[in-house]
Every structure is written in structure tokens, then in C-alpha cells.
Amino acid sequence: MDVSGNIDAILAKKGGEIYSIWPEATVFEAIEMMDQKNIGALLVMQTNRLVGMISERDYTRKVFLRGKRSRETTVAEIMSTDLTIARPQEVVENCLRLMTEKHIRHLPVMDGEKVVGIISIGDLVKYVIASQSAAIAHLENYIHGGYTG
């Protein structure tokens, strides 16, 4: 599969909104925010520093299935801390491969020590589909005599 393009292209289309929560927040607050923003994961930040990530998967596996209470459990207790990250210049195909191999759905994007975004497997799939659609349209135009160059 030839998927050219970098993560910064996806972030540019997606917009600069970064949703995060602090480690001392309750899991209920995190799930509530994910619901309001219609997202599946939040970055966990402490004084502008990435310290973890909490996802719907973390909630199901570490709270719901273990009988804990989301209003009493803090984000710090269940967040993932061994994060795989991407850089803005990372190639889309590499991120797809990495996410597939590690069975992860979200990648924080870091430029040096600064968080510049987060991408989901859905963001990558949308990008691939759009790229393939553009290539198909170009080829169809060429086949039907629209090539000028």
C-alpha cells in the first residue's frame, strides 16, 4: 500500500484542538468529557507535560470489569503511561503499521517535548480513503481524456 503523506497533513485538516484532562480528575469526569467531545481518548497532562492517556478501553478493562467506581477512581490510577508517540513528520503508513502491530487506537503527536495533537486510527483511515479517492479521480480524468500535461 502506497500511502504518502505525513501526520502534520492530518493534523492540519483535523484542526488544532487537543482535549486533555489532569491526573487527579475522576474517571467519571474523563468519560463524561469523551462523551461530550465524541472522542475515544484523552491525553493526561500535568502542567503542560504529557504524563499519560486514558481511553474508553482503559475504562472498560480497568474500572468497569474490575467493579471499581468511576466517580471514586482517579485518572492517574488507570491511565496508560507507556505511550507510543508520533512526530509531525512521521509517514502515515508507518503510523498505521505501528498502531496495527501494537493494537493501539490513538497516538499522541509530539514536536520535541510539546504535544501538538492526537491522531486516531479513524483519522488515518479517513486520510487513506481520501488519498485513494483523489488518485482514482485523477486516473479517471486521465482515461477520459482530461490529461493536459
C-alpha positions in Angstrom: 0.0 0.0 0.0 1.4 3.3 -1.0 0.2 5.9 1.5 2.2 9.0 1.1 1.8 11.9 3.4 2.8 12.9 6.9 0.9 13.2 10.2 1.1 17.0 10.1 -1.1 16.9 7.0 -3.8 15.1 9.0 -3.4 17.4 12.0 -3.8 20.4 9.6 -7.1 19.1 8.3 -8.3 18.0 11.7 -7.7 21.3 13.4 -5.6 22.2 16.5 -8.0 21.1 19.2 -6.3 19.0 21.9 -8.5 17.6 24.6 -6.8 16.7 27.8 -7.5 16.0 31.5 -5.4 16.1 34.6 -4.3 13.0 36.5 -6.3 13.9 39.7 -9.6 14.1 37.8 -12.1 11.2 38.3 -12.6 8.6 35.6 -16.2 9.7 35.5 -15.1 13.3 34.5 -12.9 11.8 31.8 -15.6 9.6 30.4 -18.0 12.5 30.5 -15.6 14.7 28.6 -15.0 12.0 26.0 -18.8 11.7 25.6 -19.3 15.5 25.2 -16.4 15.7 22.6 -17.3 12.5 20.9 -13.8 11.1 21.2 -12.3 7.8 22.4 -9.3 9.0 24.3 -7.9 12.0 26.3 -4.4 13.0 26.8 -3.5 13.3 30.5 -1.5 16.5 31.1 0.2 17.9 34.2 1.5 21.4 33.9 1.7 21.2 30.1 3.6 17.9 30.2 2.1 14.7 28.8 2.0 12.1 31.6 -0.4 9.5 30.1 -3.5 8.8 28.2 -6.9 7.5 29.1 -9.2 5.7 26.7 -12.6 4.1 26.6 -10.7 0.8 26.6 -8.9 1.7 29.8 -12.2 2.4 31.4 -13.8 -0.9 30.4 -10.8 -3.0 31.3 -9.6 -1.2 34.5 -12.8 0.2 36.0 -15.9 -1.5 34.7 -14.7 -5.1 34.6 -13.0 -4.8 38.0 -16.0 -3.4 39.7 -14.4 -0.1 40.6 -16.4 3.1 40.7 -15.7 5.8 38.1 -16.7 8.6 40.5 -14.1 7.5 43.0 -11.3 6.3 40.8 -8.8 8.9 39.6 -7.5 9.0 36.0 -3.9 8.5 37.4 -4.9 5.1 38.7 -5.9 3.7 35.3 -4.2 5.8 32.7 -1.8 4.3 30.2 1.7 5.7 30.8 3.9 3.6 28.4 2.8 5.7 25.4 3.8 5.2 21.8 4.0 8.6 20.2 4.3 10.0 16.7 6.1 13.1 15.3 4.5 15.5 12.9 6.8 14.4 10.0 6.1 10.7 10.6 4.8 9.0 7.5 1.1 7.9 7.6 2.0 4.3 6.5 4.4 3.9 9.4 1.8 5.1 11.9 -0.8 2.7 10.5 1.7 -0.2 10.8 2.7 0.8 14.3 -0.9 1.1 15.5 -1.7 -2.3 14.0 1.3 -4.0 15.5 0.8 -2.6 19.0 -3.0 -2.9 18.9 -3.5 0.8 19.8 -6.1 3.2 18.5 -4.6 6.6 19.5 -1.2 8.2 19.1 -0.2 11.5 20.8 1.8 13.7 18.3 4.8 15.4 19.8 7.1 18.1 18.4 10.0 17.9 20.7 8.5 18.0 24.2 5.3 19.8 23.1 2.1 18.0 22.4 0.8 19.2 19.0 -2.2 16.8 18.6 -3.5 13.3 18.8 -4.5 11.0 15.9 -6.7 8.0 15.9 -6.8 5.0 13.7 -10.0 6.5 12.3 -8.1 9.7 11.3 -5.6 7.6 9.4 -8.2 5.5 7.6 -10.1 8.7 6.5 -6.8 10.1 5.2 -6.0 6.9 3.3 -9.5 6.8 1.8 -9.3 10.4 0.7 -5.9 9.9 -0.8 -7.1 6.8 -2.8 -10.2 8.6 -3.9 -8.1 11.5 -5.2 -5.8 9.1 -7.1 -8.8 7.3 -8.6 -10.3 10.6 -9.7 -7.0 11.7 -11.3 -6.8 8.3 -13.2 -10.4 8.5 -14.4 -9.8 12.0 -15.6 -6.7 10.8 -17.5 -8.5 7.9 -19.0 -11.4 10.1 -20.2 -9.1 12.5 -22.0 -8.8 15.2 -19.4 -5.0 14.9 -19.2 -3.4 18.2 -20.3 0.2 17.7 -19.4 
